[in-house]
Amino acid sequence: MSTRDTVQFWKSLLVVVLLGLPSLAQSGSGCSSWVATPDLKQSTQDGLGPGLSDAAVDSARIQAYSESAVEPPGAQSPLAKNLSPSYTIDCAASCPLPGAGGRRSGSQLIAGYICDQYGIVDVDNDVRGDSKSSSVAVVRPQNQPNLDGVYYRNRLEFTFDGGWLPINIPFVFDVFLGDAYNRAPLDYTLVPLVASLRWHINDVGGRWIFRGNWDMTVSGSITLIPRGPETRYFSYDMGIRRNFVPRRGKIAPYFDGRLGLGQIDAKGPLGVSFAQGQNFTFTVNLGSGVRYNFNPRYSVSAGLNWMHISNLYLSEPAFSDYGINVYGPMFGIDVRLGKARHASE
């Protein structure tokens, strides 16, 4: 090779190297452009998946969301219209703008907009953060809705329940006490109004249909007695509830029990047959139903509740302890107190 040919070769090589440096520097900093994976390209044929539609992703809203951020070279916001339930965004979405003091780039903000709109979680790389990693970020749609965000350790709720209990039955535990399974001929109807504080003891755990958590309740109640010789009953109760939390959906069954003590305007000492023998009494409540969670703050519940009132034979032998045993429907509303927290916090 002649000297002239050698000089020309090195000049050409130098030009190629100089032209490749910007791309190499961009790649080395972890700031390449968005890459359409086969999933992304296929999404236009397979549909956009649950919760995503062309009309739902508004490019004007994305532009407003990105504010004044400047798109890195190669980032294309129209790709946001071609999302599929499984897609990949490379590290351009996770690289902050140079000299922006950690301010997110346009690609980051577009990715953040999409994630915020559709609840996308489970990101292997922090797409919406300021990560400088050059690894690929794989984003998968969240199972909607997720009740683990409703039932978690140290969650505190205010609950108000009301019921109509007109059905009279024998004491359900008579079979264990050796007593005859019968009831007094005097019928009652109770209308309990219960205000409670509910504290969730643990996070969701367990398998299959037993998946769920426990909560404790402290309650104060006023019970109206529209049918029966007595007219009202005040009580303080404490109890525990098992919530059966499915992996998806908004409905969670429950089973609970409460014990308490209270005061009733007993009419037995006034000569009323089969009425209560003294004012001081104990109470037992057992219930089961379902809870519908509108969102992480508000929910309602409906179920059946059995209520027992008696003085545990303290009035005998002066006055017999007949007790009250009724059941019927119970309805309630639950409101989260304080700010939402993640499980185990």
C-alpha positions in Angstrom: 0.0 0.0 0.0 1.4 3.4 -1.0 1.9 6.2 1.5 -0.9 8.2 -0.1 -3.3 5.2 0.2 -2.3 4.8 3.8 -3.0 8.4 4.6 -6.4 8.2 2.9 -7.3 5.1 4.9 -6.5 6.7 8.2 -8.4 9.8 7.3 -11.5 7.7 6.5 -11.2 5.8 9.7 -10.9 9.0 11.7 -14.1 10.4 10.0 -16.0 7.2 10.9 -14.8 7.3 14.5 -15.7 11.0 14.9 -19.2 10.5 13.4 -19.8 7.5 15.8 -18.7 9.2 19.0 -22.1 11.0 19.7 -24.0 7.8 19.3 -21.5 6.0 21.4 -21.5 8.6 24.1 -25.3 8.6 24.2 -25.4 4.8 24.5 -22.7 4.8 27.1 -24.6 7.3 29.3 -27.7 5.0 29.2 -29.8 7.5 27.1 -30.8 5.8 23.9 -34.1 6.2 22.2 -37.4 4.4 22.7 -37.2 0.9 21.1 -40.4 -0.8 19.7 -40.2 -4.4 20.7 -42.2 -7.1 18.8 -44.8 -6.8 21.5 -45.1 -3.1 20.8 -45.4 -3.6 17.0 -47.8 -6.5 17.4 -50.0 -4.5 19.7 -51.6 -2.6 16.7 -52.8 -6.0 15.4 -53.7 -7.7 18.7 -55.5 -4.7 20.3 -54.4 -2.5 23.1 -55.5 -4.7 25.9 -57.8 -4.1 28.9 -58.0 -0.5 30.0 -56.1 0.9 26.9 -57.6 2.4 23.8 -56.5 4.8 21.1 -59.0 7.3 22.4 -57.8 6.9 26.0 -54.2 8.1 25.3 -54.5 11.7 24.2 -51.3 13.1 22.7 -52.4 16.6 23.7 -52.7 15.5 27.3 -49.3 13.9 27.1 -47.8 17.1 25.7 -49.4 19.0 28.6 -48.1 16.4 31.0 -44.6 16.8 29.7 -44.7 20.6 30.2 -41.5 22.2 29.0 -39.3 19.1 28.9 -37.2 18.5 25.8 -37.4 15.1 24.1 -34.1 13.3 23.7 -33.2 12.5 20.1 -35.2 9.5 18.8 -37.9 9.6 21.5 -41.3 9.4 19.8 -44.4 10.2 21.8 -46.8 8.6 19.1 -45.4 5.3 20.3 -47.6 5.8 23.4 -50.6 5.1 21.2 -49.3 1.7 20.4 -48.9 0.2 23.9 -49.7 -3.4 24.4 -50.3 -5.2 27.7 -46.7 -6.3 27.6 -44.1 -3.9 26.2 -40.5 -2.8 26.7 -39.1 0.7 26.9 -35.3 1.1 26.9 -33.3 3.3 29.2 -34.2 6.6 27.4 -37.2 6.7 29.6 -35.1 6.5 32.7 -32.3 9.0 31.9 -32.5 12.6 33.2 -31.8 15.5 31.0 -28.1 16.7 31.2 -27.9 19.8 33.4 -31.5 19.6 34.3 -30.8 19.1 38.0 -32.6 15.7 38.0 -35.7 17.0 36.1 -37.3 14.2 34.1 -37.0 14.2 30.4 -40.0 14.2 28.0 -39.7 10.4 27.6 -39.8 9.9 31.3 -42.8 12.1 31.7 -44.6 10.3 28.9 -43.9 7.0 30.5 -45.0 8.5 33.9 -48.2 9.8 32.3 -49.0 6.3 30.9 -48.2 4.6 34.2 -50.2 7.1 36.2 -53.2 6.8 33.9 -53.3 3.0 33.8 -51.9 1.9 37.1 -48.9 0.2 35.5 -46.5 -1.2 38.1 -43.9 -3.9 38.5 -41.1 -2.0 36.7 -37.8 -3.7 36.6 -36.1 -0.4 36.1 -37.4 2.9 37.5 -39.1 4.2 34.4 -40.7 7.2 36.2 -37.7 8.0 38.4 -34.3 9.5 37.8 -32.4 6.2 37.4 -29.2 6.4 35.3 -29.1 2.6 34.7 -28.7 1.5 31.1 -30.7 -1.7 31.7 -33.9 -2.3 29.8 -37.1 -1.4 31.8 -39.8 -4.1 31.4 -43.3 -2.7 32.4 -46.3 -4.9 33.0 -49.8 -3.9 33.7 -51.1 -4.2 37.2 -53.8 -6.6 38.2 -56.8 -4.3 38.7 -58.0 -3.8 41.3 -55.6 -5.0 44.0 -57.2 -5.3 47.5 -53.7 -5.7 49.1 -53.8 -1.9 49.0 -56.9 -1.9 51.2 -56.1 -4.6 53.7 -52.7 -4.0 55.3 -51.0 -3.8 58.7 -51.8 -0.8 60.9 -54.6 0.4 58.7 -57.1 2.3 60.9 -60.8 2.7 60.0 -64.0 4.2 61.3 -67.0 1.9 60.9 -70.7 2.5 61.4 -73.0 -0.4 61.3 -76.8 -0.7 61.6 -79.0 -3.7 61.7 -82.5 -5.1 62.0 -82.6 -8.3 64.1 -86.2 -9.6 64.3 -85.7 -13.4 64.2 -85.8 -15.0 67.7 -83.9 -18.4 68.2 -82.6 -20.4 71.1 -79.2 -19.7 72.5 -76.9 -21.2 69.8 -74.5 -22.7 72.3 -77.1 -24.6 74.4 -75.9 -27.8 72.9 -72.5 -27.3 74.5 -74.0 -26.3 77.9 -76.3 -29.3 78.2 -79.4 -27.1 78.2 -82.6 -27.8 76.4 -82.6 -26.2 72.9 -85.6 -24.0 73.4 -86.4 -20.3 73.8 -88.5 -18.1 75.9 -92.0 -17.3 74.6 -91.3 -13.5 74.7 -90.2 -12.1 71.2 -87.8 -9.3 70.7 -86.6 -7.1 67.8 -83.3 -5.3 68.2 -81.9 -2.4 66.2 -78.2 -2.1 67.0 -76.4 1.1 65.9 -72.6 0.4 66.3 -69.7 2.9 65.9 -66.3 1.2 65.8 -62.6 1.8 65.4 -61.1 -1.0 63.3 -57.3 -1.7 63.4 -55.8 -4.1 60.9 -53.3 -6.4 62.7 -51.3 -7.7 59.8 -50.8 -7.7 56.0 -52.6 -10.1 53.6 -51.3 -13.6 53.8 -52.4 -17.2 53.4 -53.3 -19.4 50.5 -56.3 -20.2 48.4 -59.7 -19.2 50.0 -58.0 -18.6 53.3 -55.9 -15.7 51.9 -56.6 -12.6 54.0 -55.8 -10.7 57.2 -57.2 -10.0 60.7 -58.5 -6.8 62.2 -59.5 -5.8 65.8 -62.5 -3.6 66.6 -63.4 -1.5 69.6 -67.1 -0.5 69.6 -69.7 1.5 71.4 -73.3 0.7 70.5 -76.9 1.9 71.2 -79.5 -0.8 70.6 -83.1 0.2 70.2 -85.7 -2.4 71.2 -89.0 -1.7 69.2 -90.4 -5.1 70.2 -90.1 -6.3 73.8 -90.7 -5.0 77.3 -87.3 -3.2 77.5 -86.7 -0.2 75.3 -82.9 0.3 74.9 -79.5 -1.3 75.5 -76.0 0.4 75.7 -72.9 -1.6 75.4 -69.1 -1.6 75.0 -67.7 -4.3 72.7 -64.4 -5.7 71.5 -63.9 -8.1 68.7 -61.9 -9.6 65.9 -62.7 -10.1 62.2 -61.2 -12.3 59.5 -61.1 -10.7 56.1 -60.9 -13.2 53.2 -59.1 -11.1 50.5 -59.1 -12.4 46.9 -56.2 -11.6 44.5 -58.4 -9.4 42.3 -61.9 -7.8 42.5 -63.5 -5.4 44.9 -65.5 -7.8 47.1 -64.0 -9.5 50.2 -66.0 -11.8 52.5 -65.6 -11.7 56.3 -66.4 -13.4 59.5 -66.4 -11.6 62.9 -67.1 -12.0 66.6 -67.5 -9.5 69.4 -67.9 -9.7 73.2 -69.1 -6.9 75.4 -70.9 -5.7 78.5 -73.7 -3.3 78.8 -76.7 -1.9 80.5 -80.4 -2.6 79.8 -83.6 -1.2 81.4 -84.5 -4.6 82.7 -88.2 -5.2 83.4 -87.9 -8.6 85.1 -87.6 -7.0 88.6 -90.8 -5.1 87.8 -92.8 -8.3 87.4 -92.8 -8.7 83.6 -92.6 -12.4 82.8 -89.7 -13.6 80.7 -88.1 -10.2 80.7 -84.5 -9.5 81.6 -83.6 -10.2 85.3 -81.2 -7.2 85.9 -79.7 -4.1 84.2 -76.1 -5.2 84.0 -75.6 -7.7 81.2 -73.1 -9.3 78.8 -73.4 -9.5 75.0 -72.1 -11.7 72.2 -72.2 -11.0 68.5 -71.3 -13.3 65.6 -71.6 -12.2 62.0 -70.6 -12.9 58.4 -71.0 -11.1 55.2 -69.2 -9.3 52.3 -67.5 -6.0 52.0 -67.4 -4.0 48.8 -64.5 -1.7 48.4 -65.2 1.4 46.2 -61.6 2.5 46.6 -58.8 2.4 49.2 -60.7 4.9 51.4 -64.4 4.0 51.3 -66.3 0.7 51.5 -69.7 -0.8 52.5 -70.6 -4.1 54.0 -73.7 -6.3 54.2 -74.3 -9.6 56.1 -76.1 -11.4 58.8 -75.5 -10.9 62.5 -76.6 -12.9 65.6 -76.8 -11.0 68.9 -77.1 -12.4 72.4 -77.8 -10.5 75.6 -77.9 -12.0 79.1 -76.6 -11.5 82.6 -74.8 -14.9 82.8 -77.2 -16.0 85.6 -76.1 -13.2 87.9 -79.8 -12.3 88.6 -80.6 -15.8 89.9 -82.2 -17.0 92.1 -84.1 -13.8 92.5 -84.9 -13.5 88.8 -84.4 -15.9 86.0 -82.0 -15.2 83.2 -83.9 -15.8 80.0 -81.7 -13.8 77.7 -82.3 -12.4 74.2 -81.2 -14.3 71.1 -82.0 -12.7 67.7 -80.4 -12.4 64.3 -81.0 -10.5 61.1 -79.4 -8.3 58.4 -76.6 -5.9 59.2 -75.2 -3.1 57.0 -72.2 -0.8 57.4 -69.9 1.8 56.0 -66.1 1.9 56.5 -63.9 4.9 56.1 -60.1 4.8 56.3 -58.6 7.2 58.8 -55.3 9.0 58.0 -53.2 8.7 54.9 -52.8 5.6 52.8 -49.8 3.5 53.5 -48.2 0.5 51.8 -48.3 -2.9 53.3 -45.8 -3.5 56.2 -45.1 0.2 56.7 
